Amino acid sequence: GERRRRGGDGPRERPRERLRDRDPKLRQQQKTARGSGRVRTALVLIAAAAALALGLAAAVAEWNRWSEASRLVTPHPAPPAVPPGSTGPLSSPTYFWGTYRPHVYFGMKTRSPRAVVTGLMWLQHGGNLRHTTDQSDGVSRYGWLMHDGENFGVQEIRDEGLVLRTEFVKQPGGDHGGDWSWRVTVKMEGKGPAPLLSLFFYVATDGQGTLRPVLENGTRLAAVAGTAEELGDFTLTFLPPTEEGGEGHKYASYNFLAAGVPGLHRLTDLVRQSLRESSVFSPPGRTRRRYFGVSSTGGLPGESPRGQLLLHQVTLEPPAVLEVTLESGSAAGVRRRRLAGPTLSTALAQHVATFEQRFEDTFGLGARGVSLPQRRFAQAALSEMLGGIGFFHGHSLLRSEHQEEPVPGMESMLFTAVPSRSCFPRGFLWDEGFHLLLLSRWDPVLARDILAHWLDLLNADGWIPREQILGDEARARVPPEFVLQHSETPNPPTLLLALEQLLPDAPLPYLRRLFPRLRAWFEWLNRTQAGPEPFTFRWRGRDTDHERFLNPKTLSSGLDDYPRASHPSAQERHLDLRCWMAMGARVLAALAEHLGEPLTSYHDMAVALSDNDLLDQLHWAPELGTFADFGNHSMAVALRWHRAAPVPGRPPPAPQLRREVREAPRLQFVGALGYVSLFPLLLQLLQADSPRLPALLGSMRNEKQLWTPFGLRSLARDSPWYLRRNTEHDPPYWRGSIWVNINFLALRALHGYAQAAGPHQQHAAELYRELRHNLVANVFRQYEATGFLWEHYRDSDGTGQGCHPFAGWSALVVLAMAEDY
């Protein structure tokens, strides 16, 4: 049985064994065969193991890619900083309705993901349809003159001789945010025949809610009856126009449009396409005139509707006054009278008086002897920022440094101020910290709400995309190359500047909600932007096309084309980022102490990063006499025209500007004296008796370097990069212009050093007084001349440059006027 189980008969194998024993040659062949078999077996096992290892490696790599992509679009697990439901009509009625559409000249919506939106368009017949704010559309002036951020606002728009005054007032009541009313006053500047003017008042839905037209005489849209999830039932009423002064009937012609909307970003196109020159304006006893009136077209061809649009067109000759009222169905029981006519006039007058008193109580400009025109300017600067606050909903488009394909980010909501209604009507991370410095003085509750919304954008890794392009309306205003947000790219943590100001009076529950998110964000910055040596930092996300740029840009720093090391490398040490991290560690240590949380790590980091001796070792350049970046750098670079070799049978290629490097780069300090050099002073890391302060104060006051009669220029006039283009199509940006946000930090720091005992106290005080006067006087002068705050100012004559209106950080001039730092 044993033999059968083994499958063979023992005696039958013995002759073969005896033969093997007798034949040495055969024995050697058999031994070799056994060895080869073992080798083959080993090779098969090795190959299998290698294949398994490769498979495991590929699986691990794929897992890592999936995990990273997942974390990229996964919200941070900490409880939200904005509690669920806290922005709704019951818990936040004051801020529920607002002018939260900064990209249009006049419009309102709620803080709802799929909000019902309202707005105004106008058309001077013979001119262009106006709706969205665009710097190139030729509107000569516009902006909020008064806006309290809550209940009312007054705006003036000047467009080719036409003056529009838009006013709104909100009235609380009910469960859905209460009522509001608009008044639009139109008149012409100068004398002469008034042109025909059409005003288009509209209401539109974006995926939820229904609208029903209420017609009068079959042609005039007298009202819209609507319902929506967060608004309940409501009625929007278009009152007939009156003569200037609000009395007497005004002759007008009417058209209305009902259409499906493929998206709110297509509203202008939809209305423009529906215009036909077939309507007739025929006042009694006057000449009949044709004009462009809207007519239903069924929507935009080839695009499926996502919502509804109802539009009321009023065509008349200025001057005239028009009013629109929204009445909430749930407020009917508490409403005493409609907010229109004399009742609206009384409410507006009361709000104006309250605003002016609150402005004086907050900033004290009257008590300081500031002139009335300058006070009106300061009110307008604050109001334009408040009127530029928007509410956005949607997905960012994100890209990981380890993934080729972009992915849509998590669904997000953002309540934020914007840098510019015309150029940048969306949220920018580093801008918002500066915005909140002003907003926190005017309305700390509003500022805390905005800060919390920003921190809720944090993903699982602790990253916040630097530019927030949420929703179709926001994306429609962004060039395609700037839509994608890269996961390694940070922005300066300026939100912590604002938090430091808000900290003393903020409620503890609010701060406890913020703390884990702030900690995760700061740890992400500390981890991902670490430099080559301890206590050094390096901005990620610099431009990689070295041949294209005179100096590759560093958008992540916020200072875009400010000159850094000519050849980006892992050996760079960026001075401004190190200073931001020192400030951030200080603020987080103070917050942790305030909350009774462990603070040692933040405190130790703040101490180390504020150590003036260590700062000297890493960033003081003796040969330059200033603080500087360090990196792989060559001064001998220039842009030269190059023409590619011709290809037979094709047109000759156009010449291109390409960078030439005439001297190889080496590791050294970057000789670019400017805003970056000042950061140890700007964020007040230098001790009051620092031996480095005189050099920095001297550079600030030196007219060949940073000093101008209008403010501090961003790059020294004697720098080789001063006012130099970065590419053929890339004019200088942070290479000489005067920027209000950095000048404000300079004033803030100089004011601090002027208060601190030390050998440089008097010098700092003198510099502070001169700089404050120069900056405030020039920003006010340019506003008087143009009607706008500007993105930056030319260093040669103070002229406003870049985007306008730019009531983002340029509105910090209000705090400078109040000497409130």
C-alpha positions in Angstrom: 0.0 0.0 0.0 2.9 2.3 0.8 4.4 1.8 -2.7 1.0 2.4 -4.4 0.6 5.6 -2.5 4.0 6.8 -3.7 3.0 5.8 -7.2 5.9 3.5 -8.0 7.6 0.1 -7.3 10.9 0.4 -5.5 12.8 -2.6 -7.1 12.1 -1.4 -10.7 14.2 1.8 -10.1 17.3 0.0 -8.7 18.8 -1.0 -12.1 18.9 2.7 -13.1 20.5 3.6 -9.8 23.2 0.9 -10.3 23.8 2.2 -13.9 24.2 5.8 -12.6 26.7 4.6 -10.0 28.7 2.7 -12.6 28.8 5.6 -15.3 30.6 8.8 -13.9 29.8 10.7 -17.1 26.1 10.0 -16.7 26.3 11.0 -13.1 27.8 14.4 -14.1 25.2 15.0 -16.7 22.4 14.2 -14.2 24.0 16.5 -11.6 24.3 19.3 -14.1 20.7 18.8 -15.1 19.6 19.0 -11.5 21.6 22.2 -11.0 20.1 23.8 -14.2 16.6 22.8 -13.0 17.3 24.5 -9.7 18.6 27.6 -11.5 15.5 27.6 -13.7 13.3 27.2 -10.7 15.1 30.0 -8.9 14.8 32.3 -12.0 11.1 31.6 -12.3 10.7 32.3 -8.6 12.8 35.5 -8.9 10.8 36.5 -12.0 7.6 35.8 -10.2 8.7 37.8 -7.1 9.9 40.7 -9.3 6.6 40.7 -11.2 4.8 40.6 -7.8 7.0 43.4 -6.5 6.4 45.4 -9.7 2.7 44.7 -9.4 2.7 45.7 -5.8 4.7 48.8 -6.6 2.3 49.7 -9.4 -0.6 49.0 -7.1 1.0 51.1 -4.3 1.7 53.9 -6.8 -1.9 53.7 -8.1 -3.2 53.7 -4.5 -1.1 56.7 -3.7 -2.4 58.6 -6.7 -5.9 57.7 -5.9 -5.4 58.6 -2.2 -3.9 62.0 -3.2 -6.7 62.7 -5.7 -9.2 61.7 -3.0 -7.7 64.0 -0.4 -7.4 66.8 -2.9 -11.2 66.9 -3.2 -12.2 65.8 0.3 -13.2 68.4 2.8 -11.2 68.7 6.0 -12.7 66.4 8.7 -12.8 69.2 11.4 -16.3 70.5 12.2 -17.2 73.4 9.9 -16.2 76.9 10.9 -19.6 78.1 9.6 -22.3 76.1 11.5 -24.9 74.5 9.2 -27.9 76.8 8.7 -26.2 79.8 10.2 -26.3 81.8 6.9 -30.1 81.2 6.4 -32.9 83.7 6.7 -33.9 82.8 10.3 -30.4 82.6 11.9 -28.9 85.4 9.9 -31.7 87.7 8.5 -29.5 90.8 8.4 -27.0 89.3 5.9 -29.4 87.0 4.1 -30.2 89.3 1.2 -27.5 91.5 -0.2 -25.7 93.0 -3.2 -23.8 89.7 -3.4 -23.3 89.9 -7.2 -20.1 92.1 -7.5 -19.7 91.3 -11.2 -22.9 93.3 -12.2 -23.5 97.0 -11.8 -26.6 96.5 -9.7 -28.2 93.2 -8.5 -29.1 91.3 -5.4 -29.3 87.7 -4.3 -29.5 85.6 -1.1 -26.7 83.6 0.5 -28.2 80.4 -1.1 -26.4 77.8 -3.3 -29.1 78.1 -6.1 -30.3 81.6 -5.3 -33.0 83.6 -7.1 -31.1 86.5 -8.5 -32.3 90.0 -9.4 -30.5 92.7 -11.5 -30.5 95.7 -13.7 -29.4 96.2 -17.3 -29.6 99.4 -19.3 -29.3 100.5 -22.9 -28.9 104.0 -24.3 -30.3 103.5 -27.8 -27.4 103.9 -30.1 -25.0 102.6 -27.4 -24.2 99.3 -25.8 -26.2 97.1 -23.4 -24.7 97.4 -19.9 -25.0 94.6 -17.3 -21.7 93.1 -16.0 -18.9 95.3 -14.8 -16.1 95.4 -17.4 -13.2 97.7 -17.4 -13.2 98.0 -21.2 -16.9 98.9 -21.5 -16.3 102.7 -21.4 -18.4 103.5 -18.3 -16.6 106.5 -17.0 -17.4 106.2 -13.3 -19.3 103.9 -11.0 -19.1 102.8 -7.4 -20.9 102.7 -4.0 -21.0 106.1 -2.3 -22.6 104.6 0.8 -23.1 101.0 1.8 -23.4 99.6 5.3 -22.9 96.0 4.4 -26.3 95.1 5.8 -29.4 97.1 5.1 -28.8 99.9 2.5 -26.6 101.3 -0.2 -26.3 104.2 -2.6 -24.4 103.9 -5.9 -23.7 106.4 -8.7 -23.0 105.4 -12.3 -21.9 107.8 -15.0 -22.1 106.4 -18.6 -21.8 108.7 -21.6 -23.7 111.6 -20.2 -26.2 109.4 -18.3 -26.2 109.5 -14.5 -27.9 106.5 -12.8 -28.3 106.5 -9.0 -29.2 103.1 -7.6 -30.4 102.8 -4.1 -31.7 99.9 -2.0 -33.2 99.5 1.5 -33.9 96.2 3.3 -36.7 95.8 5.8 -36.8 92.9 8.2 -39.8 90.7 8.9 -41.1 87.2 8.5 -39.2 84.0 8.1 -37.5 84.5 4.7 -35.2 87.5 5.0 -37.9 90.3 4.9 -38.6 92.8 2.1 -36.4 95.2 0.1 -36.9 98.0 -2.3 -34.9 99.6 -5.1 -34.9 103.1 -6.4 -33.2 103.9 -9.7 -33.0 107.6 -10.6 -31.9 108.5 -14.2 -30.9 111.9 -15.6 -28.7 113.4 -18.2 -25.7 115.6 -17.6 -25.7 118.8 -19.6 -28.4 120.1 -21.9 -29.8 118.9 -25.1 -32.4 116.4 -26.2 -32.5 113.3 -24.0 -31.8 110.0 -25.8 -34.1 107.1 -25.4 -33.1 104.9 -22.5 -34.2 101.4 -21.7 -33.9 100.0 -18.2 -34.2 96.2 -17.9 -35.2 94.9 -14.4 -35.0 91.1 -14.2 -35.4 88.1 -11.9 -33.9 84.7 -12.7 -33.7 81.3 -11.1 -30.8 78.9 -11.3 -32.1 75.4 -11.0 -34.6 75.8 -8.2 -37.7 78.0 -7.7 -40.5 79.0 -10.0 -41.6 82.4 -11.4 -45.0 83.5 -12.7 -45.5 86.7 -14.7 -48.3 89.1 -13.6 -49.2 91.2 -16.7 -51.0 94.5 -17.0 -52.8 95.2 -20.3 -51.1 92.2 -21.7 -47.9 94.1 -22.4 -46.5 95.4 -19.1 -44.9 93.0 -16.6 -46.4 94.6 -13.5 -45.1 91.9 -11.1 -43.5 88.5 -10.7 -45.0 86.0 -8.3 -42.3 83.6 -7.2 -41.5 80.8 -4.8 -38.2 79.3 -3.8 -36.9 76.9 -1.1 -35.3 79.6 1.0 -37.5 82.5 0.0 -40.9 80.9 0.3 -43.5 82.9 -1.6 -42.6 86.4 -2.7 -43.8 89.1 -5.1 -41.5 91.4 -7.1 -43.4 94.5 -8.2 -42.3 97.0 -10.9 -43.9 100.3 -10.1 -44.6 102.7 -13.0 -41.9 105.4 -13.5 -42.4 108.9 -12.2 -40.9 112.3 -13.0 -37.8 113.4 -11.2 -38.6 114.0 -7.6 -40.8 110.9 -7.5 -44.1 112.7 -8.4 -46.2 112.7 -11.5 -46.6 110.1 -14.2 -43.8 109.5 -16.6 -44.6 108.3 -20.1 -42.8 105.0 -21.0 -43.1 102.1 -23.3 -42.9 98.5 -22.0 -41.7 95.2 -23.2 -41.2 92.0 -21.3 -39.3 88.8 -21.8 -39.9 85.3 -20.5 -37.3 82.7 -21.4 -35.4 79.7 -20.2 -31.9 80.3 -18.9 -29.0 77.8 -19.6 -27.0 79.4 -16.8 -26.8 82.8 -15.1 -23.5 83.5 -16.9 -25.6 83.7 -20.2 -28.1 86.3 -19.1 -26.5 89.1 -21.0 -26.3 87.0 -24.2 -29.9 85.9 -23.8 -31.2 89.5 -23.5 -28.9 90.9 -26.2 -30.1 88.2 -28.6 -33.8 88.9 -27.9 -33.5 92.6 -28.8 -35.3 93.6 -32.0 -35.6 97.1 -33.5 -39.3 96.8 -34.0 -40.8 98.5 -30.9 -42.1 102.1 -31.2 -41.9 104.9 -28.6 -44.8 107.2 -29.3 -45.5 109.8 -26.6 -48.6 111.9 -27.2 -48.0 114.7 -29.6 -44.4 113.8 -30.1 -42.4 112.1 -32.8 -42.5 108.4 -32.9 -39.2 106.6 -32.6 -38.2 103.0 -33.1 -36.1 101.3 -30.4 -34.8 97.9 -29.5 -37.2 95.9 -27.5 -37.0 92.4 -26.1 -39.1 89.7 -27.6 -39.4 86.1 -26.6 -37.1 83.8 -28.6 -37.4 80.6 -26.6 -33.9 80.9 -25.1 -30.4 80.4 -26.6 -30.3 77.9 -29.5 -28.7 74.6 -28.7 -28.6 75.2 -24.9 -31.0 73.5 -22.5 -32.6 75.8 -19.9 -31.6 75.4 -16.3 -33.8 78.1 -14.9 -36.3 80.9 -15.7 -35.9 84.6 -16.6 -38.6 87.2 -16.4 -37.5 90.7 -17.5 -39.3 94.0 -17.4 -38.1 96.6 -20.0 -39.0 100.2 -19.4 -38.2 102.7 -22.3 -38.3 106.4 -21.6 -36.6 109.8 -21.8 -34.7 110.8 -18.7 -35.1 112.2 -16.2 -37.2 109.6 -14.3 -37.5 107.7 -11.1 -38.3 103.9 -11.0 -38.9 101.7 -8.0 -39.0 97.9 -7.6 -40.2 96.2 -4.4 -39.7 92.7 -3.2 -42.2 91.6 -0.6 -41.9 88.3 1.3 -45.0 86.3 1.7 -44.1 85.5 5.3 -43.7 89.2 6.2 -47.3 90.1 5.3 -48.5 89.9 8.9 -45.9 92.4 10.2 -45.6 94.7 7.2 -47.1 98.1 8.0 -46.8 99.6 4.5 -45.1 99.0 1.2 -41.5 100.3 1.2 -42.1 102.7 -1.8 -42.5 106.4 -2.6 -42.4 108.7 0.5 -41.9 105.7 2.8 -38.8 104.6 0.9 -37.5 108.2 0.9 -37.9 108.4 4.7 -36.1 105.1 5.1 -33.2 106.1 2.9 -32.8 109.4 4.7 -32.7 107.6 8.1 -30.1 105.1 6.8 -27.9 107.8 5.4 -27.9 109.6 8.7 -27.2 106.4 10.6 -24.4 105.5 8.2 -22.6 108.8 8.5 -22.8 108.7 12.3 -21.5 105.2 12.5 -18.7 106.0 10.1 -17.6 108.9 12.3 -17.9 106.8 15.4 -15.8 104.1 13.9 -13.0 106.1 12.2 -13.2 109.6 13.7 -12.2 111.4 10.6 -14.3 114.5 11.4 -12.8 114.7 14.9 -9.3 114.6 13.3 -10.2 117.6 11.1 -10.3 115.7 7.8 -12.1 117.8 5.1 -15.6 116.9 4.0 -14.5 115.8 0.5 -11.9 113.5 2.0 -14.5 112.1 4.4 -16.9 111.4 1.4 -14.0 109.7 -0.4 -13.2 107.5 2.7 -16.9 106.6 3.0 -17.0 105.6 -0.7 -13.8 103.5 -0.3 -15.3 101.5 2.5 -18.7 101.3 0.8 -17.2 100.0 -2.5 -15.5 97.2 -0.5 -18.8 96.4 1.3 -20.8 96.6 -2.0 -18.3 94.2 -3.5 -18.9 91.4 -1.1 -20.2 88.4 -3.0 -21.7 84.9 -2.3 -20.4 82.1 -4.5 -21.2 78.5 -4.9 -19.7 75.8 -7.1 -16.5 73.8 -7.7 -12.9 74.8 -8.2 -10.9 73.0 -10.9 -7.9 71.5 -9.2 -4.7 69.8 -10.3 -2.3 67.8 -8.2 1.4 68.0 -9.0 1.4 64.2 -9.3 -1.6 64.0 -11.6 -2.0 65.1 -15.2 -5.8 65.4 -15.4 -7.6 68.2 -13.5 -10.5 67.3 -11.2 -13.4 69.3 -9.9 -13.0 70.2 -6.3 -15.5 69.7 -3.5 -18.7 71.6 -3.6 -18.1 74.9 -1.8 -19.8 78.1 -0.7 -17.8 81.3 -0.2 -18.9 84.6 1.3 -16.1 87.1 0.6 -15.1 90.5 -0.5 -13.5 90.8 -3.9 -10.4 92.8 -5.0 -12.2 94.4 -8.0 -15.7 94.3 -9.4 -14.5 94.8 -13.0 -11.3 92.6 -13.1 -11.4 90.2 -10.2 -15.0 89.7 -9.0 -14.2 86.5 -7.0 -12.3 85.5 -3.9 -8.5 85.7 -3.6 -6.9 84.2 -0.6 -4.1 86.7 0.2 -6.2 89.7 -0.7 -8.9 88.7 1.8 -6.7 89.1 4.8 -6.1 92.7 3.9 -9.8 93.2 3.2 -10.7 91.9 6.6 -8.4 94.4 8.3 -10.8 97.1 7.2 -14.0 95.1 7.5 -13.2 94.0 11.1 -13.1 97.6 12.1 -16.5 98.4 10.5 -18.3 95.2 11.3 -16.5 92.5 13.3 -19.5 90.1 13.0 -19.3 90.3 9.2 -15.5 89.9 9.2 -15.7 86.8 11.4 -18.3 85.3 9.1 -16.2 85.8 6.0 -13.1 84.4 7.7 -15.0 81.3 8.7 -16.2 80.8 5.1 -12.6 80.9 3.9 -11.5 78.3 6.4 -14.3 76.0 5.4 -12.6 75.7 1.9 -9.8 73.6 3.5 -9.3 70.2 2.0 -8.2 67.1 3.8 -4.5 68.0 3.4 -5.0 71.5 4.9 -4.7 73.3 1.5 -6.9 76.3 0.4 -6.8 77.1 -3.3 -5.4 80.6 -3.7 -8.1 81.8 -6.2 -11.7 80.8 -5.8 -13.6 80.4 -9.1 -16.9 79.0 -8.0 -19.8 78.7 -10.3 -20.4 79.5 -14.0 -20.7 83.3 -13.5 -17.3 83.4 -11.8 -15.6 81.2 -14.3 -17.0 83.2 -17.2 -14.8 86.1 -16.1 -11.5 84.2 -15.8 -9.1 83.5 -18.7 -8.8 79.7 -19.2 -5.1 79.6 -18.2 -5.9 80.9 -14.7 -8.8 78.6 -13.9 -6.8 75.6 -12.8 -5.6 75.7 -9.2 -2.4 73.7 -8.4 -2.3 71.8 -5.1 1.3 72.7 -4.3 0.7 76.4 -4.6 0.1 78.5 -1.5 -0.6 82.1 -0.7 0.6 84.3 2.2 -1.5 83.6 5.3 -2.8 87.1 5.6 -6.1 85.8 7.1 -4.0 85.5 10.3 -3.3 89.2 10.2 -7.0 89.8 10.4 -7.5 87.1 13.1 -4.9 88.8 15.3 -7.1 91.9 15.1 -10.3 90.0 15.7 -8.9 87.8 18.5 -9.5 89.9 21.6 -13.3 90.3 21.1 -14.2 87.1 19.2 -16.5 84.6 21.1 -14.7 81.5 22.4 -17.0 79.0 20.6 -16.2 80.8 17.3 -12.5 80.6 17.9 -12.8 76.9 18.9 -14.4 76.1 15.6 -11.6 78.0 13.8 -8.6 76.6 15.7 -8.4 73.0 14.2 -8.7 74.5 10.7 -6.1 77.2 11.2 -3.8 74.6 12.7 -4.2 72.3 9.7 -3.7 75.2 7.2 -0.5 76.4 9.0 0.9 72.9 9.3 0.3 72.4 5.6 2.2 75.6 4.9 5.0 74.6 7.2 5.2 71.1 5.7 4.9 71.9 2.0 6.8 75.1 1.8 9.8 74.1 3.8 13.2 75.4 2.6 16.5 73.6 2.2 17.7 74.4 5.7 16.0 74.5 9.1 13.9 77.7 9.6 14.0 78.5 5.9 11.0 78.5 3.5 10.6 78.4 -0.3 7.5 79.3 -2.3 6.3 76.4 -4.5 4.7 77.0 -7.8 7.2 79.3 -9.5 7.0 79.4 -13.3 9.0 76.6 -14.9 9.4 78.0 -18.5 12.8 79.7 -17.8 13.5 80.7 -21.3 10.2 82.7 -21.6 10.5 84.9 -18.6 13.2 87.5 -17.8 12.6 86.3 -14.2 10.2 83.3 -13.6 7.2 84.6 -11.8 6.2 83.5 -8.2 2.4 83.9 -8.3 2.1 82.0 -5.0 3.9 84.8 -3.1 1.2 87.4 -4.2 4.0 89.5 -5.6 3.8 87.8 -9.1 6.8 89.2 -11.1 8.8 90.6 -8.2 12.4 89.4 -9.1 13.5 86.2 -7.4 16.4 83.9 -8.1 16.8 83.8 -11.9 16.9 79.9 -11.9 14.3 78.4 -9.6 15.7 75.6 -7.6 15.2 73.6 -4.3 18.1 75.7 -2.8 16.0 78.9 -2.6 15.3 80.7 0.6 12.4 83.2 0.4 12.6 86.0 2.9 8.9 87.2 2.7 7.6 83.6 3.3 9.8 83.2 6.3 8.4 86.4 7.7 4.8 85.4 7.0 5.5 82.1 8.8 6.9 84.0 11.8 3.8 86.2 12.0 1.6 83.1 11.6 3.3 81.2 14.4 3.0 84.2 16.7 -0.8 84.5 16.0 -1.4 80.8 16.5 0.5 80.8 19.7 -1.7 83.7 20.9 -4.8 81.9 19.8 -3.8 78.6 21.5 -3.1 80.5 24.7 -6.4 82.2 24.5 -8.2 78.8 24.1 -6.1 77.0 26.7 -4.6 74.7 24.0 -1.0 73.5 23.8 1.0 76.4 22.4 4.7 75.3 22.9 5.3 74.3 19.2 3.9 77.6 17.9 5.6 79.7 20.6 9.0 78.0 19.9 8.6 78.4 16.2 7.7 82.1 16.6 10.7 82.7 18.8 13.0 80.9 16.4 11.7 82.7 13.3 11.8 86.0 15.1 15.4 85.5 16.2 17.2 88.5 14.6 20.6 86.8 14.7 19.3 83.7 12.8 17.5 86.0 10.4 20.8 87.8 9.8 22.6 84.5 9.1 20.0 83.3 6.6 19.0 86.5 4.8 21.2 89.5 5.5 23.4 90.2 2.4 26.4 92.2 3.5 27.4 92.9 -0.1 23.9 94.4 -0.8 23.4 96.1 2.5 19.9 94.7 2.9 17.9 91.5 3.5 17.4 89.4 0.5 16.3 86.1 -1.0 18.9 83.4 -1.6 19.0 81.1 -4.6 20.6 80.0 -7.9 21.0 83.3 -9.5 22.6 85.2 -12.3 22.4 89.0 -12.8 23.5 88.6 -16.5 20.1 87.8 -18.0 18.2 89.6 -20.7 15.4 89.2 -23.2 16.5 88.9 -26.8 14.6 88.5 -30.1 15.0 85.0 -31.6 13.7 83.7 -34.9 13.3 80.0 -35.4 14.8 78.3 -38.4 12.5 78.6 -41.5 10.7 75.4 -42.6 10.6 75.0 -46.4 7.1 75.6 -47.8 5.9 77.4 -44.7 5.7 81.1 -43.8 8.7 82.4 -41.9 8.0 82.0 -38.1 7.4 85.2 -36.1 10.3 86.2 -33.9 10.0 85.6 -30.1 11.5 87.2 -27.1 13.6 84.6 -25.3 15.8 84.8 -22.3 19.6 84.7 -22.7 21.9 84.0 -19.8 25.3 85.5 -20.4 26.8 84.3 -17.1 26.0 81.0 -15.4 24.0 81.2 -12.2 25.5 80.4 -8.8 24.1 80.2 -5.3 24.0 83.7 -4.0 21.8 86.4 -2.5 19.4 88.0 -5.0 20.1 91.7 -5.4 16.5 93.0 -5.8 16.0 95.8 -3.3 12.2 96.3 -2.9 9.2 95.2 -0.9 10.6 91.7 -0.2 13.7 93.4 1.4 11.5 95.2 3.8 9.5 92.2 5.1 11.4 91.9 8.5 10.3 95.5 9.1 6.9 95.3 7.5 5.8 92.4 9.8 7.8 94.0 12.7 10.2 91.1 13.3 13.1 93.4 13.8 13.7 94.6 17.4 13.4 98.3 18.0 17.2 98.6 18.5 18.1 96.4 15.5 21.3 97.5 13.8 19.6 96.6 10.5 16.8 99.2 10.9 18.8 102.2 9.7 19.6 100.5 6.4 16.0 99.6 5.7 14.7 103.1 6.8 17.4 104.6 4.6 16.3 102.5 1.6 12.7 103.5 2.2 13.6 107.2 2.2 16.1 107.1 -0.7 14.5 108.6 -3.8 16.9 106.6 -6.0 15.5 103.5 -4.3 12.0 103.2 -2.8 10.8 106.7 -1.9 8.4 108.7 -4.1 6.1 111.6 -3.3 3.2 109.2 -3.7 4.2 106.2 -1.6 6.9 103.5 -1.6 7.6 101.9 -4.9 7.7 98.1 -5.1 11.2 97.9 -6.6 14.2 100.2 -6.3 14.6 102.7 -9.1 18.3 101.7 -9.4 17.4 98.0 -9.7 18.2 96.3 -13.1 14.7 94.9 -13.1 13.0 98.3 -12.5 10.0 98.7 -14.8 11.4 95.9 -17.0 8.9 93.7 -19.0 9.0 90.1 -18.0 7.9 88.8 -21.4 6.9 90.3 -24.7 3.3 90.5 -23.5 3.9 90.7 -19.7 4.4 94.4 -18.6 6.0 95.2 -15.3 3.7 94.7 -12.3 5.5 94.6 -9.0 8.6 96.2 -10.5 8.2 99.8 -9.5 4.5 100.6 -9.0 3.1 101.7 -5.7 0.8 99.2 -3.9 -1.4 100.4 -1.1 -1.4 97.1 0.8 2.4 97.0 1.3 2.4 100.7 2.0 -0.2 100.1 4.7 2.0 97.4 6.3 4.9 99.9 6.1 2.8 102.6 7.9 1.6 100.1 10.4 5.2 99.1 11.2 6.6 102.6 11.2 3.9 103.6 13.6 4.9 100.8 15.8 8.6 101.6 15.8 7.7 105.3 16.4 6.0 104.2 19.6 8.8 101.9 20.8 11.8 103.2 22.7 15.0 102.8 20.8 17.7 104.6 18.8 15.6 104.7 15.6 12.3 106.0 17.2 12.5 109.5 15.9 13.6 108.5 12.3 10.7 106.1 12.1 8.2 108.7 13.3 9.4 111.2 10.7 9.2 108.7 8.0 5.8 107.6 9.1 4.4 111.1 8.9 5.8 111.8 5.5 4.8 108.5 4.0 1.2 108.6 5.4 0.7 112.1 3.9 2.1 111.1 0.5 0.0 108.0 0.2 -3.3 109.4 1.4 -3.0 112.6 -0.6 -2.2 110.7 -3.8 -4.9 108.1 -3.5 -7.5 110.8 -2.8 -6.2 113.0 -5.6 -6.5 110.1 -8.1 -10.0 109.4 -6.9 -11.1 113.0 -7.3 -9.7 113.0 -10.9 -11.0 109.6 -12.0 -13.7 108.5 -9.6 -11.9 105.2 -8.8 -9.6 103.5 -6.4 -6.9 101.8 -8.5 -5.0 98.5 -8.2 -1.6 100.3 -8.1 -0.2 103.7 -8.8 2.6 104.9 -11.1 5.7 105.8 -9.2 6.7 108.7 -11.5 3.5 110.8 -11.1 1.1 108.8 -8.9 -1.4 108.1 -11.7 -3.7 105.1 -11.0 -2.9 102.0 -13.0 -4.2 98.5 -13.5 -7.7 97.5 -12.5 -10.4 100.0 -11.5 -12.4 100.2 -9.4 -10.1 98.4 -7.0 -11.6 98.8 -3.6 -9.9 95.7 -2.3 -6.7 96.4 -0.4 -6.5 99.9 -1.8 -9.4 100.8 0.5 -6.9 100.3 3.4 -6.3 104.0 2.8 -9.3 104.5 5.2 -7.4 103.0 8.1 -4.3 105.1 7.2 -6.5 108.2 7.3 -7.8 107.1 10.7 -4.3 106.0 11.9 -6.0 102.8 13.0 -3.4 100.0 12.8 
